[in-house]
């Protein structure tokens, strides 16, 4: 735990030792312990609610809004895309690795490809295999809406990301390094906000815990503005005045790999609404 706390506060030398000695499962347990000590009244499954977990009133308001989700019409568009056959007559569900009870296994490390594969990459692989053009990862009207619906088919599934083998571990470690590395003119890391300052208010925004982040994306922000996890990575990088990487880049894919692994065991809940 001492290693994790010091890494969060920017002890880069110790972080280097941590990346060598700590296994992914040890990392996950240390993250759980950190939050348990910081928020003893929260239960594990509460973290699917993000920053809403810290406010009973905000959570109550959210649940009231979700009785009639403001993004229903957008989600229907994603459903239509999901159910519309390709030109060859097949559908996304025929690809087998996307759709119902599959999203919780992503990202995963593909030994043949030698890299991390995200859910969006699997969607594009499915399209390409069926003679369709791939979607741009930053196109929220196609990839965003499609993944918002298709990932919802895994609601309730427990996040179950695996890190197996030396190459997978190397990718995971790169993602972890990205998470803790400070960047931009403001010199912030992902951990600065979502580990060390989690629960505090920054620019009127309540900082959410990293634990549980990966289980509820895409989000609909402001009602109908769909936002994927890697879109949010880019927004966060800009907020700290750092140049963002492209969605689908190795850097963001590895970050998502680490980011998702630490939420293993939490139930999927996609999509969600945030103001």
Secondary structure, DSSP 8 states (H G I E B T S, - for coil): -HHHHHHHTT-HHHHHHHHHH--HHHHHHHHHHHHHHH-TT--GGGGGGGGGGG-HHHHHHHHHHGGG-TTHHHHHHHHHHHHS--TTS--GGGGSSSSTTTGGG-SEEETTTTEEE-HHHHHHHHHHHTT-----TT-IIIIIHHHHHHHHTTTT-B------SHHHHHHHHHHHHHHH--BTTTTB-HHIIIIISTTSEETTEE---STTGGGG-SEEETTTEEE-HHHHHHHHHHHTT-----TT-HHHHHHHHHHHHTTTTSB----EEE-
